Amino acid sequence: MSAAITRLLSTSIVKKQIVAITGLGLAGFVVFHLSGNLLIFLGPEAFNGYAEKFEKLGELKWLPRAGLIVFAILHVYFTVLVVLENREARGSRYVVHNDFGSTSWAKRTMILSGLIVFFFIFIHIGDFTLPEKSGAPTVVPGVADGESLGLYGLVWNSYLVWWRALFYVIAVCCVGMHISHGIQSVFQTLGINHPVYTPIIKRASIAVGVVVASGFSAIPLFVLIVRTPPV
């Protein structure tokens, strides 16, 4: 059985399908995560309440986290294998060939944007997931009589630093671009190519990428512009 699985995983099409499926799963998480993050516009109670519901799961919260970690590892690992195979077969730089039209800048930089997204995940976790949600980093000067605003305050204070906010905007734009082209690649890998539906898929994928990038970017930009949270 193990030998059969090994042979199956060694085929190019299976590797590409694994990249597609894991990428689609990660994209779904990003959209879900965005919906929760946008609650910051409703204030500390709504935003912190969303985060606290997840924390109340206790040890169970590590189940979806573990699943995401596995998906991310598989996605990166099999993407690297596919890239190396493509380079070896073509004897040139990795290029995604499909019938969606001329090679775009997003396609040519797919690997680069993927690497940026990969490292951004660790930075994001280090900034907002691992730190304590109390104490000085969560207190916004001049707001709520110096009381902790929890995760809301931690996020707000982080984006008050202009270069950090700018870095996040650039990173989430890479996320949106990567997801947009990734969706197109998923349908290509699954063999879905139609003169009517393919252009629709392309436009829809671009729309999803723009929504993701714009939604996440709106948060640090809002903080930079407003400066003082409306609480």
C-alpha positions as CSV (number, residue, x, y, z in Angstrom):
1,M,0.0,0.0,0.0
2,S,2.8,2.4,0.9
3,A,4.6,1.7,-2.3
4,A,1.4,2.4,-4.3
5,I,0.9,5.7,-2.4
6,T,4.5,6.7,-3.1
7,R,4.1,6.0,-6.8
8,L,0.9,8.0,-6.8
9,L,2.4,11.0,-5.1
10,S,5.3,10.9,-7.5
11,T,3.1,11.7,-10.5
12,S,3.1,15.3,-11.6
13,I,-0.7,15.6,-11.8
14,V,-1.2,14.4,-8.3
15,K,1.3,16.8,-7.0
16,K,-0.4,19.7,-8.8
17,Q,-3.8,18.6,-7.4
18,I,-2.4,18.5,-3.9
19,V,-1.1,22.1,-4.4
20,A,-4.5,23.1,-5.8
21,I,-6.6,21.5,-3.0
22,T,-4.4,22.7,-0.1
23,G,-4.2,26.2,-1.7
24,L,-8.0,26.3,-2.0
25,G,-8.3,25.3,1.7
26,L,-5.9,28.0,2.8
27,A,-7.7,30.6,0.6
28,G,-11.0,29.7,2.4
29,F,-9.4,30.3,5.7
30,V,-8.1,33.7,4.6
31,V,-11.6,34.8,3.6
32,F,-13.0,33.5,6.9
33,H,-10.2,35.3,8.8
34,L,-10.9,38.5,7.0
35,S,-14.6,38.4,8.0
36,G,-13.5,38.3,11.6
37,N,-10.9,40.9,11.3
38,L,-13.3,43.4,9.8
39,L,-15.2,43.4,13.1
40,I,-12.5,45.9,14.3
41,F,-14.6,48.6,12.6
42,L,-17.4,47.8,15.1
43,G,-15.1,48.5,18.1
44,P,-13.3,46.5,20.9
45,E,-16.3,44.6,22.1
46,A,-17.2,43.1,18.8
47,F,-13.6,42.4,17.8
48,N,-12.5,41.0,21.1
49,G,-15.7,39.0,21.4
50,Y,-14.9,37.3,18.1
51,A,-11.4,36.4,19.3
52,E,-12.6,35.3,22.8
53,K,-15.1,32.8,21.3
54,F,-12.2,31.1,19.6
55,E,-10.1,31.1,22.7
56,K,-12.9,29.5,24.7
57,L,-12.5,26.3,22.6
58,G,-9.4,25.6,24.8
59,E,-7.2,22.9,23.5
60,L,-9.7,22.2,20.7
61,K,-8.6,25.4,19.0
62,W,-5.4,23.6,18.0
63,L,-7.3,21.2,15.8
64,P,-8.0,23.8,13.0
65,R,-4.6,25.3,13.6
66,A,-3.0,22.0,13.2
67,G,-5.0,21.4,10.0
68,L,-3.8,24.8,8.7
69,I,-0.2,24.0,9.5
70,V,-0.5,20.6,7.7
71,F,-2.1,22.3,4.7
72,A,0.6,25.0,4.6
73,I,3.4,22.5,4.8
74,L,1.9,20.3,2.0
75,H,1.2,23.3,-0.1
76,V,4.8,24.6,0.1
77,Y,6.4,21.2,-0.2
78,F,4.5,20.1,-3.3
79,T,4.8,23.5,-4.9
80,V,8.6,23.3,-4.6
81,L,8.5,19.8,-6.1
82,V,6.4,21.0,-9.0
83,V,8.6,24.0,-9.6
84,L,11.8,21.9,-9.6
85,E,10.2,19.4,-12.0
86,N,9.1,22.2,-14.4
87,R,12.5,23.7,-14.4
88,E,14.1,20.4,-15.1
89,A,11.7,19.5,-17.9
90,R,12.0,22.9,-19.5
91,G,15.5,23.9,-18.7
92,S,14.4,27.4,-17.9
93,R,12.7,29.5,-15.2
94,Y,9.4,28.4,-13.8
95,V,6.5,29.7,-15.8
96,V,2.9,28.8,-15.4
97,H,1.5,27.9,-18.8
98,N,-2.2,28.0,-19.2
99,D,-5.0,29.2,-21.5
100,F,-6.1,32.1,-19.3
101,G,-4.3,34.6,-21.6
102,S,-0.9,36.1,-21.8
103,T,1.5,35.5,-18.9
104,S,0.7,38.2,-16.3
105,W,3.0,39.8,-13.7
106,A,1.1,37.9,-11.0
107,K,1.9,34.6,-12.7
108,R,5.5,35.4,-13.2
109,T,5.9,36.3,-9.5
110,M,3.8,33.5,-8.1
111,I,6.7,31.9,-6.3
112,L,7.9,35.2,-4.9
113,S,4.5,36.2,-3.6
114,G,4.1,32.8,-2.2
115,L,7.4,33.1,-0.2
116,I,6.3,36.5,1.0
117,V,3.0,35.1,2.2
118,F,4.7,32.2,3.9
119,F,7.0,34.3,5.9
120,F,4.3,36.9,6.6
121,I,2.3,34.2,8.3
122,F,5.0,33.7,10.9
123,I,5.3,37.5,11.5
124,H,1.6,37.8,11.8
125,I,1.4,35.0,14.4
126,G,4.3,36.6,16.3
127,D,2.6,40.0,16.3
128,F,-1.0,39.1,17.2
129,T,-1.4,35.4,18.1
130,L,1.4,34.6,20.6
131,P,1.6,37.9,22.6
132,E,-0.4,38.4,25.8
133,K,-3.7,40.3,25.2
134,S,-3.3,42.5,28.2
135,G,-0.8,45.0,29.7
136,A,0.9,48.1,28.2
137,P,0.9,46.9,24.5
138,T,-2.9,46.7,24.6
139,V,-3.5,50.2,26.1
140,V,-4.1,52.9,23.6
141,P,-2.9,56.3,25.0
142,G,-5.8,58.6,25.8
143,V,-8.5,56.0,25.3
144,A,-10.7,54.2,27.8
145,D,-9.0,55.8,30.8
146,G,-5.8,53.8,30.3
147,E,-7.6,50.4,30.5
148,S,-6.5,47.4,28.4
149,L,-8.4,47.1,25.1
150,G,-7.2,43.5,24.7
151,L,-6.5,42.2,21.2
152,Y,-8.1,45.3,19.7
153,G,-5.6,47.5,21.5
154,L,-2.7,45.3,20.5
155,V,-3.7,45.5,16.8
156,W,-4.4,49.2,17.0
157,N,-1.1,50.1,18.6
158,S,0.8,48.0,16.0
159,Y,-0.7,49.8,13.1
160,L,-0.1,53.2,14.6
161,V,3.6,52.6,13.5
162,W,3.5,53.7,9.8
163,W,6.2,51.4,8.5
164,R,4.5,48.4,10.1
165,A,1.2,49.3,8.6
166,L,2.8,49.8,5.2
167,F,4.5,46.4,5.5
168,Y,1.2,44.7,6.3
169,V,-0.5,46.5,3.3
170,I,2.2,45.2,1.0
171,A,2.0,41.7,2.5
172,V,-1.8,41.4,2.2
173,C,-1.6,42.7,-1.4
174,C,0.7,39.7,-2.1
175,V,-1.8,37.5,-0.4
176,G,-4.6,38.8,-2.6
177,M,-2.5,38.4,-5.7
178,H,-1.4,34.9,-4.8
179,I,-5.0,33.8,-4.1
180,S,-6.3,35.4,-7.3
181,H,-3.8,33.5,-9.5
182,G,-4.1,30.4,-7.3
183,I,-7.8,30.1,-8.0
184,Q,-7.2,30.2,-11.7
185,S,-4.5,27.5,-11.3
186,V,-6.9,25.3,-9.4
187,F,-9.4,25.2,-12.2
188,Q,-6.6,24.7,-14.8
189,T,-5.2,21.8,-12.7
190,L,-8.7,20.2,-12.5
191,G,-8.9,20.4,-16.3
192,I,-11.7,23.0,-16.4
193,N,-11.1,25.1,-19.5
194,H,-14.1,26.5,-21.4
195,P,-14.3,29.5,-23.8
196,V,-17.3,30.9,-21.8
197,Y,-16.6,29.9,-18.2
198,T,-12.8,30.4,-18.1
199,P,-13.0,34.2,-18.6
200,I,-15.7,34.3,-15.8
201,I,-13.4,32.3,-13.5
202,K,-10.6,34.7,-14.2
203,R,-12.7,37.8,-13.4
204,A,-14.1,36.1,-10.3
205,S,-10.6,35.2,-9.1
206,I,-9.4,38.7,-9.6
207,A,-12.4,40.0,-7.7
208,V,-11.7,37.7,-4.7
209,G,-8.0,38.8,-4.7
210,V,-9.0,42.4,-4.7
211,V,-11.6,41.9,-1.9
212,V,-9.0,40.1,0.2
213,A,-6.3,42.7,-0.4
214,S,-8.6,45.7,0.1
215,G,-10.3,44.2,3.2
216,F,-7.1,43.5,5.0
217,S,-5.4,46.7,3.9
218,A,-8.4,48.8,5.1
219,I,-7.6,48.0,8.7
220,P,-4.1,49.4,9.0
221,L,-5.0,52.3,6.7
222,F,-8.0,53.1,8.9
223,V,-5.8,53.1,12.0
224,L,-3.2,55.4,10.4
225,I,-5.9,57.9,9.3
226,V,-8.1,57.9,12.4
227,R,-5.2,57.5,14.9
228,T,-7.6,57.4,17.9
229,P,-10.1,54.5,18.0
230,P,-13.8,55.5,18.1
231,V,-14.6,53.9,21.5
